Amino acid sequence: MPANAFASKPLVLKKSLKYSMITGGESIAEKFITAKQAGFDGVEPDSRMNWQEVARAARESNMAVPGLVCWEHWRSPLSHPEQSVRDKCLDAMREALEACPQLGATTVLLVSAVVNAQVSYEEAYKRSQEEIRKLVPLAERLKVSIAIENVWNNFLLSPLEAARYIDEINSPYVGWYFDVGNIVRYGWPEQWIRILGKRILKIDVKEYSRKMAEEQGIWKGFEAELMTGDCNWAAVKTALAEINYKGGWMSAEVKGGDLNRLTEIAKKLDEINRL
């Protein structure tokens, strides 16, 4: 394939951000309007929010709600040894899935498992798949996808394994919410994108600096501003074009703020779009 095969048709993605990033405004409607004024096309709310208020805010601001973010997956992970704990996450996921059609949302972001001293890798793998399969009939009926995010949860550390994990669940409504910045500590995002391919439903945009992490601590790497760290955004865009990414969105997940701060972030996303 010619090196410039995708250059003639740049991939232009709609811009969203996590609701928690918006500090301007007091009501949900005011926060949506702030995001609109900053230059965003959509907002991804936390699944605990009042759906009627979110729907009204989206209408009044002419903003989209691309997806929801599950709020229970860290507190009550699907890998937990106790079924009663896992059920809390299942309930939160069901509520979020059922809310999506009302909002025009197509995905619910889920951290699928947490591996730690009490929960082995193998246990996390098997348990979380079993629990996600319980959600699949609802997701398929509603035509809303469960989008599993790569995070620092000591789990699914290889793109080959991440792809297999999705394929074993075997549903067109279970895929991947690919977080670009979260990979940089131990890999290259563009390589993951090519392997995950059509399994990628949405992407999160954040930056990571290996230099800052080495000098100041691993979490400090996320404090790099967009376009100043080790994410090769041109390579990411090329890879997304190569897999024919159909998600349509890129969602900022960085340190937020008021209208001025959000405007800066939106402009950085515009820079990424121009690559």
C-alpha positions as CSV (number, residue, x, y, z in Angstrom):
1,M,0.0,0.0,0.0
2,P,1.4,3.4,-0.9
3,A,2.8,5.4,2.1
4,N,0.4,8.3,1.3
5,A,-2.7,6.2,0.8
6,F,-4.4,7.7,3.8
7,A,-2.9,11.2,3.5
8,S,-5.5,12.3,0.9
9,K,-8.4,11.6,3.2
10,P,-7.4,12.8,6.7
11,L,-9.4,11.1,9.5
12,V,-11.5,13.8,11.1
13,L,-13.0,12.8,14.5
14,K,-15.7,14.5,16.5
15,K,-14.5,15.9,19.8
16,S,-15.9,14.9,23.2
17,L,-14.8,15.1,26.8
18,K,-15.6,13.5,30.1
19,Y,-18.2,15.4,32.0
20,S,-16.0,15.4,35.2
21,M,-13.6,17.7,33.3
22,I,-16.0,20.6,33.2
23,T,-15.7,23.0,36.1
24,G,-17.5,25.9,34.6
25,G,-21.3,26.2,35.3
26,E,-23.3,24.7,38.2
27,S,-26.1,22.7,36.5
28,I,-25.7,19.9,34.0
29,A,-27.1,22.2,31.3
30,E,-24.6,25.0,32.1
31,K,-21.7,22.5,32.0
32,F,-22.9,21.2,28.6
33,I,-23.1,24.8,27.3
34,T,-19.6,25.5,28.6
35,A,-18.3,22.4,26.7
36,K,-20.1,23.6,23.5
37,Q,-18.6,27.1,23.8
38,A,-15.2,25.5,24.2
39,G,-15.5,23.8,20.8
40,F,-16.6,20.3,21.7
41,D,-19.3,18.2,19.9
42,G,-20.2,15.9,22.8
43,V,-20.0,15.1,26.5
44,E,-19.6,11.7,28.1
45,P,-21.4,11.7,31.4
46,D,-20.9,9.5,34.5
47,S,-23.5,6.8,34.7
48,R,-24.7,8.0,38.1
49,M,-26.2,11.1,36.7
50,N,-29.9,12.0,36.2
51,W,-30.7,10.8,32.7
52,Q,-33.6,13.2,32.2
53,E,-31.4,16.2,33.1
54,V,-28.6,14.9,30.8
55,A,-31.0,14.5,27.9
56,R,-32.4,18.0,28.4
57,A,-29.0,19.5,28.7
58,A,-27.9,17.8,25.5
59,R,-31.0,19.1,23.6
60,E,-30.6,22.6,24.9
61,S,-26.9,22.8,24.1
62,N,-27.2,20.9,20.8
63,M,-24.5,18.5,22.1
64,A,-24.2,14.8,21.6
65,V,-23.8,12.1,24.3
66,P,-21.6,9.6,22.5
67,G,-21.5,7.2,25.5
68,L,-21.6,6.7,29.2
69,V,-18.9,5.8,31.7
70,C,-19.7,3.1,34.3
71,W,-19.2,4.4,37.8
72,E,-19.0,1.2,39.8
73,H,-16.2,-0.8,38.1
74,W,-13.4,0.3,40.4
75,R,-15.3,0.0,43.6
76,S,-17.1,-3.3,42.7
77,P,-15.0,-4.9,39.9
78,L,-16.3,-7.8,37.9
79,S,-13.3,-9.8,39.0
80,H,-14.1,-9.6,42.8
81,P,-14.3,-13.0,44.6
82,E,-17.8,-12.2,46.0
83,Q,-20.8,-12.4,43.7
84,S,-22.6,-9.8,45.7
85,V,-19.9,-7.3,44.9
86,R,-19.8,-8.2,41.3
87,D,-23.6,-7.8,41.2
88,K,-23.3,-4.1,42.1
89,C,-21.2,-3.5,38.9
90,L,-23.7,-5.6,36.9
91,D,-26.6,-3.5,38.1
92,A,-24.7,-0.2,37.3
93,M,-23.9,-1.5,33.9
94,R,-27.5,-2.5,33.2
95,E,-28.8,0.9,34.3
96,A,-26.3,2.6,32.0
97,L,-27.1,0.4,29.1
98,E,-30.8,1.0,29.5
99,A,-30.2,4.8,29.6
100,C,-28.2,4.9,26.4
101,P,-31.1,4.8,23.9
102,Q,-32.7,7.7,25.7
103,L,-29.5,9.8,25.1
104,G,-28.5,8.6,21.7
105,A,-25.4,7.0,23.3
106,T,-23.9,3.9,21.7
107,T,-21.4,2.7,24.3
108,V,-20.9,2.2,28.0
109,L,-17.2,2.3,29.1
110,L,-16.3,-0.5,31.4
111,V,-13.1,-1.4,33.3
112,S,-13.5,-5.2,33.1
113,A,-11.4,-6.4,36.0
114,V,-8.7,-5.6,38.5
115,V,-5.7,-7.9,39.3
116,N,-4.1,-7.6,42.7
117,A,-2.7,-9.7,45.5
118,Q,-6.1,-11.1,46.3
119,V,-7.3,-11.7,42.8
120,S,-5.1,-13.7,40.4
121,Y,-4.8,-12.9,36.7
122,E,-6.5,-16.2,35.8
123,E,-9.4,-15.5,38.2
124,A,-9.9,-12.0,36.9
125,Y,-9.9,-13.3,33.3
126,K,-12.5,-16.0,33.8
127,R,-14.7,-14.2,36.2
128,S,-14.9,-10.9,34.2
129,Q,-15.8,-12.8,31.0
130,E,-18.5,-14.7,32.8
131,E,-20.0,-11.6,34.2
132,I,-19.8,-9.6,30.9
133,R,-21.6,-12.5,29.2
134,K,-24.5,-11.9,31.5
135,L,-24.8,-8.4,30.1
136,V,-24.6,-9.3,26.4
137,P,-28.3,-10.2,25.8
138,L,-29.3,-6.7,27.1
139,A,-26.6,-5.0,25.1
140,E,-27.6,-6.8,21.9
141,R,-31.3,-6.1,22.5
142,L,-30.7,-2.4,23.0
143,K,-28.0,-2.2,20.3
144,V,-25.6,-0.5,22.8
145,S,-22.0,-1.7,23.1
146,I,-20.0,-2.6,26.1
147,A,-16.6,-0.9,25.5
148,I,-13.8,-2.2,27.6
149,E,-11.0,0.3,28.4
150,N,-7.3,-0.4,28.8
151,V,-6.3,1.1,32.2
152,W,-3.5,0.4,34.7
153,N,-5.4,-2.5,36.3
154,N,-2.6,-5.1,35.8
155,F,-4.8,-6.8,33.3
156,L,-4.8,-7.5,29.5
157,L,-1.3,-6.2,29.1
158,S,-0.8,-7.4,25.5
159,P,-2.8,-6.4,22.5
160,L,-2.9,-10.0,21.3
161,E,-4.4,-11.0,24.6
162,A,-6.8,-8.0,24.6
163,A,-8.1,-9.1,21.2
164,R,-8.5,-12.7,22.3
165,Y,-10.4,-11.6,25.4
166,I,-12.9,-9.8,23.2
167,D,-13.2,-12.5,20.6
168,E,-13.9,-15.2,23.3
169,I,-16.9,-13.2,24.5
170,N,-18.1,-13.4,20.9
171,S,-20.6,-10.6,20.6
172,P,-20.6,-7.7,18.1
173,Y,-21.7,-5.6,21.1
174,V,-18.6,-6.1,23.1
175,G,-15.5,-4.2,22.0
176,W,-12.7,-1.9,23.1
177,Y,-12.5,1.7,24.4
178,F,-8.9,2.4,23.4
179,D,-7.1,4.8,25.7
180,V,-4.1,6.1,23.7
181,G,-2.1,7.6,26.6
182,N,-2.6,4.7,28.9
183,I,-0.6,2.4,26.6
184,V,2.5,4.6,26.3
185,R,4.1,3.4,29.6
186,Y,4.6,-0.1,28.3
187,G,3.9,0.0,24.5
188,W,3.1,1.9,21.4
189,P,-0.5,2.9,20.7
190,E,-0.3,2.5,17.0
191,Q,0.7,-1.1,17.3
192,W,-2.2,-1.9,19.6
193,I,-4.6,-0.1,17.2
194,R,-3.6,-2.3,14.3
195,I,-4.0,-5.5,16.3
196,L,-7.3,-4.6,18.0
197,G,-8.6,-3.3,14.7
198,K,-12.4,-3.4,14.3
199,R,-12.7,-4.2,18.0
200,I,-12.0,-0.6,18.8
201,L,-15.4,1.2,19.3
202,K,-14.2,4.5,20.8
203,I,-10.9,6.2,21.7
204,D,-9.8,8.3,24.7
205,V,-7.2,10.9,24.2
206,K,-4.6,11.7,26.8
207,E,-0.8,12.3,26.8
208,Y,2.0,10.6,28.5
209,S,5.7,11.5,28.9
210,R,8.2,8.7,29.6
211,K,10.8,11.3,30.6
212,M,8.5,12.9,33.2
213,A,7.6,9.5,34.5
214,E,11.2,8.5,34.8
215,E,12.3,11.7,36.6
216,Q,9.2,12.4,38.7
217,G,7.3,9.1,39.1
218,I,5.1,7.0,36.8
219,W,1.9,9.0,37.4
220,K,3.6,12.3,36.6
221,G,3.8,11.1,33.0
222,F,0.1,12.0,32.5
223,E,0.8,15.6,33.4
224,A,2.3,16.3,30.0
225,E,0.0,18.5,27.9
226,L,-1.4,17.0,24.7
227,M,1.1,17.0,21.8
228,T,4.1,17.4,24.2
229,G,4.7,13.8,25.4
230,D,5.5,10.5,23.8
231,C,2.2,9.8,22.0
232,N,3.0,9.8,18.3
233,W,-0.4,11.2,17.2
234,A,0.4,11.1,13.5
235,A,1.1,7.4,13.8
236,V,-2.1,6.9,15.8
237,K,-4.1,8.7,13.2
238,T,-2.6,6.6,10.4
239,A,-3.3,3.4,12.3
240,L,-6.9,4.4,12.9
241,A,-7.3,5.2,9.2
242,E,-5.8,1.8,8.3
243,I,-8.3,-0.1,10.5
244,N,-11.1,2.0,9.1
245,Y,-12.0,3.2,12.6
246,K,-15.8,3.8,12.6
247,G,-16.3,5.1,16.1
248,G,-16.3,8.7,14.9
249,W,-15.2,10.2,18.2
250,M,-12.2,11.0,20.2
251,S,-12.8,11.8,23.9
252,A,-10.5,14.0,25.9
253,E,-9.6,12.5,29.4
254,V,-7.2,15.0,30.8
255,K,-7.1,17.6,33.5
256,G,-10.1,19.8,32.9
257,G,-11.1,23.3,34.0
258,D,-13.1,26.3,33.1
259,L,-14.0,27.6,29.6
260,N,-10.5,28.8,28.8
261,R,-8.9,25.6,29.8
262,L,-11.4,23.5,27.9
263,T,-11.0,25.7,24.8
264,E,-7.2,25.0,25.0
265,I,-7.9,21.2,25.1
266,A,-10.4,21.5,22.1
267,K,-7.7,23.3,20.1
268,K,-5.2,20.5,20.8
269,L,-7.8,18.0,19.5
270,D,-8.1,20.1,16.4
271,E,-4.3,19.8,16.0
272,I,-4.6,16.1,16.2
273,N,-7.4,16.1,13.6
274,R,-5.2,18.0,11.2
275,L,-2.5,15.4,11.3
